[in-house]
Amino acid sequence: MSTPAERLKLLIFPAIDADRLRKIAAISPQLTVINAETQDSARTEIVDADAFYGKITRELLAAARQLRWIQSPTASLEHYLFPELIAHPATLTNMRGLFSDVIADHVLGYILMFARNLHLYRDAQRERRWAPVGDANAKTDFVSSPGVETPIDRVHRHLSDCTMGVVGVGAIGAEIARRGAAFGMTVLGVDPHPVCVPGIIEEAWPLFQLPELLSASEFVVIAAPHTPSSEGLFDAGMIAHMRPDSYLINIGRGAIVDLAALTEALQQNRIAGAALDVVETEPLPESHPLWRMPNVLITPHTAAASPRVPQRHLATLLENVRRFVAGEELRNVVTKEEWC
C-alpha cells in the first residue's frame, strides 16, 4: 500500500454526498479527495489516482496509470468485475460483513413462519377463517388436550427436532448457523473452503457433500455468493436430493438456483416450500406461478435492509481509507478470480 508522508489521491465516482465526503477528506492531510461529478471528469482524474471508490469501468481502468486500490461500494461482485479488472494489479476490496446479523434475522423469520405455519394463518386471517392447520375442523378439547398427539401437532414443527443445512459458511452463513443453534437446531454446513463456526459447525463439509447435507436437512439456507462455481448450483438434479418435508431458503443470489427447476419441484410437491429474497430475474414477473403458491414466501431483495447497514458501510469505507493512507493491510480484500 502507501508509505508514511506519501501524497495520495483518491477518486470517487459517482459523486457522493457532502457529509460522507467531508468525513473521508478529514482522515489525513496526505490525502487529496476528488469527488467526480461526471464521467469525463472521472476519466481525467483517474490518470494519476492512487485509489478509487465507486463504480469502476473498463474505460476508467484503462486510463489509470498508478491505481493501487479499488473499493467496491457493494458486497456482491458479479456485476462489478470484468476481465481487465481481474487481471489488474490493483487490490480490490468489497463491503462484505455488513449484513450478517440482519440477514440472519430475516432467515429465522422465514423458518419460524414455516415451522409454525404463520404464513398460512396470515392467509386465513385475511379471510376471517378459524382453521387450525392439520385439521381445519378441529375443536378445542379441554379434557384430552394436550395429552394426545393430533394431526395439528404433527404439522407444527419443533425447531430443536429439525436440522438446518447452511450452504456457504461465510460471515452471513456463520451468523445464520448461530441463530439456528440458539433455537436448538442441529446445524450442518458446506463450503468450498475449510471453515468452522466454533461450537456449532466444527468443520464445514466440502462442496461435494452438498447432496448429503440436502438429504439431512429440513431447512436448507443458501448463503453463498454468486461466483463462477456457485452459478446454477441448485439445478433440478441438486434439488432432487432435498427431502419432501424440506424448505429451500435463498438469501444468497438468484443465479444460484434454477428457478424453473425449483418451481417444478414445488408444483410436484417434491419439497415442502421455499422462501426467496433473491431470484434469477428481479423483479419476479407478475405472471410467475410462485406468486400464487401458499407454501412460498417472497420478499423483494430486502433481507439486508436495516438502518445499521449504511452506518457500517461508511465505517468500513473510512477505515479502509485510513488503512490505505497508513500503509496498513486493507479489510475485505477480494480474490478477484473467485469473485469473493
MOQUIHU-V190275 format. One record per residue. N is the residue number from 1. RES is the residue in one letter. BURIAL is I if it has 16 or more other C-alpha atoms within 10 Angstrom, else O. Layout:
n->N res->RES burial->BURIAL
n->N res->RES burial->BURIAL
//
This chain:
n->1 res->M burial->O
n->2 res->S burial->O
n->3 res->T burial->O
n->4 res->P burial->O
n->5 res->A burial->O
n->6 res->E burial->O
n->7 res->R burial->O
n->8 res->L burial->I
n->9 res->K burial->I
n->10 res->L burial->I
n->11 res->L burial->I
n->12 res->I burial->I
n->13 res->F burial->I
n->14 res->P burial->O
n->15 res->A burial->I
n->16 res->I burial->O
n->17 res->D burial->O
n->18 res->A burial->O
n->19 res->D burial->O
n->20 res->R burial->O
n->21 res->L burial->O
n->22 res->R burial->O
n->23 res->K burial->O
n->24 res->I burial->I
n->25 res->A burial->I
n->26 res->A burial->O
n->27 res->I burial->O
n->28 res->S burial->O
n->29 res->P burial->O
n->30 res->Q burial->I
n->31 res->L burial->I
n->32 res->T burial->I
n->33 res->V burial->I
n->34 res->I burial->I
n->35 res->N burial->I
n->36 res->A burial->I
n->37 res->E burial->O
n->38 res->T burial->O
n->39 res->Q burial->O
n->40 res->D burial->O
n->41 res->S burial->O
n->42 res->A burial->I
n->43 res->R burial->I
n->44 res->T burial->O
n->45 res->E burial->I
n->46 res->I burial->I
n->47 res->V burial->I
n->48 res->D burial->I
n->49 res->A burial->I
n->50 res->D burial->I
n->51 res->A burial->I
n->52 res->F burial->I
n->53 res->Y burial->I
n->54 res->G burial->I
n->55 res->K burial->I
n->56 res->I burial->I
n->57 res->T burial->O
n->58 res->R burial->O
n->59 res->E burial->O
n->60 res->L burial->I
n->61 res->L burial->I
n->62 res->A burial->O
n->63 res->A burial->I
n->64 res->A burial->I
n->65 res->R burial->O
n->66 res->Q burial->O
n->67 res->L burial->I
n->68 res->R burial->I
n->69 res->W burial->I
n->70 res->I burial->I
n->71 res->Q burial->I
n->72 res->S burial->I
n->73 res->P burial->I
n->74 res->T burial->I
n->75 res->A burial->I
n->76 res->S burial->I
n->77 res->L burial->I
n->78 res->E burial->O
n->79 res->H burial->O
n->80 res->Y burial->O
n->81 res->L burial->I
n->82 res->F burial->O
n->83 res->P burial->O
n->84 res->E burial->O
n->85 res->L burial->I
n->86 res->I burial->I
n->87 res->A burial->O
n->88 res->H burial->O
n->89 res->P burial->O
n->90 res->A burial->I
n->91 res->T burial->I
n->92 res->L burial->I
n->93 res->T burial->I
n->94 res->N burial->I
n->95 res->M burial->I
n->96 res->R burial->I
n->97 res->G burial->I
n->98 res->L burial->I
n->99 res->F burial->I
n->100 res->S burial->I
n->101 res->D burial->I
n->102 res->V burial->I
n->103 res->I burial->I
n->104 res->A burial->I
n->105 res->D burial->I
n->106 res->H burial->I
n->107 res->V burial->I
n->108 res->L burial->O
n->109 res->G burial->O
n->110 res->Y burial->I
n->111 res->I burial->I
n->112 res->L burial->O
n->113 res->M burial->I
n->114 res->F burial->I
n->115 res->A burial->I
n->116 res->R burial->I
n->117 res->N burial->I
n->118 res->L burial->I
n->119 res->H burial->I
n->120 res->L burial->I
n->121 res->Y burial->I
n->122 res->R burial->O
n->123 res->D burial->O
n->124 res->A burial->O
n->125 res->Q burial->O
n->126 res->R burial->O
n->127 res->E burial->O
n->128 res->R burial->O
n->129 res->R burial->O
n->130 res->W burial->O
n->131 res->A burial->O
n->132 res->P burial->I
n->133 res->V burial->I
n->134 res->G burial->O
n->135 res->D burial->O
n->136 res->A burial->O
n->137 res->N burial->O
n->138 res->A burial->O
n->139 res->K burial->O
n->140 res->T burial->O
n->141 res->D burial->O
n->142 res->F burial->O
n->143 res->V burial->O
n->144 res->S burial->O
n->145 res->S burial->O
n->146 res->P burial->O
n->147 res->G burial->O
n->148 res->V burial->O
n->149 res->E burial->O
n->150 res->T burial->O
n->151 res->P burial->O
n->152 res->I burial->O
n->153 res->D burial->O
n->154 res->R burial->O
n->155 res->V burial->I
n->156 res->H burial->O
n->157 res->R burial->O
n->158 res->H burial->O
n->159 res->L burial->I
n->160 res->S burial->O
n->161 res->D burial->O
n->162 res->C burial->I
n->163 res->T burial->I
n->164 res->M burial->I
n->165 res->G burial->I
n->166 res->V burial->I
n->167 res->V burial->I
n->168 res->G burial->I
n->169 res->V burial->I
n->170 res->G burial->I
n->171 res->A burial->I
n->172 res->I burial->I
n->173 res->G burial->I
n->174 res->A burial->I
n->175 res->E burial->I
n->176 res->I burial->I
n->177 res->A burial->I
n->178 res->R burial->I
n->179 res->R burial->I
n->180 res->G burial->I
n->181 res->A burial->I
n->182 res->A burial->O
n->183 res->F burial->O
n->184 res->G burial->O
n->185 res->M burial->I
n->186 res->T burial->I
n->187 res->V burial->I
n->188 res->L burial->I
n->189 res->G burial->I
n->190 res->V burial->I
n->191 res->D burial->I
n->192 res->P burial->I
n->193 res->H burial->O
n->194 res->P burial->O
n->195 res->V burial->I
n->196 res->C burial->I
n->197 res->V burial->I
n->198 res->P burial->O
n->199 res->G burial->O
n->200 res->I burial->I
n->201 res->I burial->I
n->202 res->E burial->O
n->203 res->E burial->I
n->204 res->A burial->I
n->205 res->W burial->I
n->206 res->P burial->O
n->207 res->L burial->I
n->208 res->F burial->O
n->209 res->Q burial->O
n->210 res->L burial->I
n->211 res->P burial->I
n->212 res->E burial->O
n->213 res->L burial->I
n->214 res->L burial->I
n->215 res->S burial->I
n->216 res->A burial->I
n->217 res->S burial->I
n->218 res->E burial->I
n->219 res->F burial->I
n->220 res->V burial->I
n->221 res->V burial->I
n->222 res->I burial->I
n->223 res->A burial->I
n->224 res->A burial->I
n->225 res->P burial->I
n->226 res->H burial->I
n->227 res->T burial->I
n->228 res->P burial->O
n->229 res->S burial->O
n->230 res->S burial->I
n->231 res->E burial->I
n->232 res->G burial->I
n->233 res->L burial->I
n->234 res->F burial->I
n->235 res->D burial->I
n->236 res->A burial->I
n->237 res->G burial->O
n->238 res->M burial->I
n->239 res->I burial->I
n->240 res->A burial->I
n->241 res->H burial->I
n->242 res->M burial->I
n->243 res->R burial->I
n->244 res->P burial->I
n->245 res->D burial->O
n->246 res->S burial->I
n->247 res->Y burial->I
n->248 res->L burial->I
n->249 res->I burial->I
n->250 res->N burial->I
n->251 res->I burial->I
n->252 res->G burial->I
n->253 res->R burial->I
n->254 res->G burial->I
n->255 res->A burial->I
n->256 res->I burial->I
n->257 res->V burial->I
n->258 res->D burial->I
n->259 res->L burial->I
n->260 res->A burial->O
n->261 res->A burial->I
n->262 res->L burial->I
n->263 res->T burial->I
n->264 res->E burial->O
n->265 res->A burial->I
n->266 res->L burial->I
n->267 res->Q burial->O
n->268 res->Q burial->O
n->269 res->N burial->O
n->270 res->R burial->I
n->271 res->I burial->I
n->272 res->A burial->I
n->273 res->G burial->I
n->274 res->A burial->I
n->275 res->A burial->I
n->276 res->L burial->I
n->277 res->D burial->I
n->278 res->V burial->I
n->279 res->V burial->I
n->280 res->E burial->O
n->281 res->T burial->O
n->282 res->E burial->O
n->283 res->P burial->O
n->284 res->L burial->O
n->285 res->P burial->O
n->286 res->E burial->O
n->287 res->S burial->O
n->288 res->H burial->O
n->289 res->P burial->O
n->290 res->L burial->I
n->291 res->W burial->O
n->292 res->R burial->O
n->293 res->M burial->O
n->294 res->P burial->O
n->295 res->N burial->I
n->296 res->V burial->I
n->297 res->L burial->I
n->298 res->I burial->I
n->299 res->T burial->O
n->300 res->P burial->O
n->301 res->H burial->I
n->302 res->T burial->O
n->303 res->A burial->I
n->304 res->A burial->I
n->305 res->A burial->O
n->306 res->S burial->O
n->307 res->P burial->O
n->308 res->R burial->O
n->309 res->V burial->I
n->310 res->P burial->O
n->311 res->Q burial->O
n->312 res->R burial->O
n->313 res->H burial->I
n->314 res->L burial->I
n->315 res->A burial->O
n->316 res->T burial->I
n->317 res->L burial->I
n->318 res->L burial->I
n->319 res->E burial->O
n->320 res->N burial->I
n->321 res->V burial->I
n->322 res->R burial->I
n->323 res->R burial->I
n->324 res->F burial->I
n->325 res->V burial->I
n->326 res->A burial->I
n->327 res->G burial->O
n->328 res->E burial->O
n->329 res->E burial->O
n->330 res->L burial->I
n->331 res->R burial->I
n->332 res->N burial->I
n->333 res->V burial->I
n->334 res->V burial->I
n->335 res->T burial->O
n->336 res->K burial->I
n->337 res->E burial->O
n->338 res->E burial->O
n->339 res->W burial->I
n->340 res->C burial->I
//
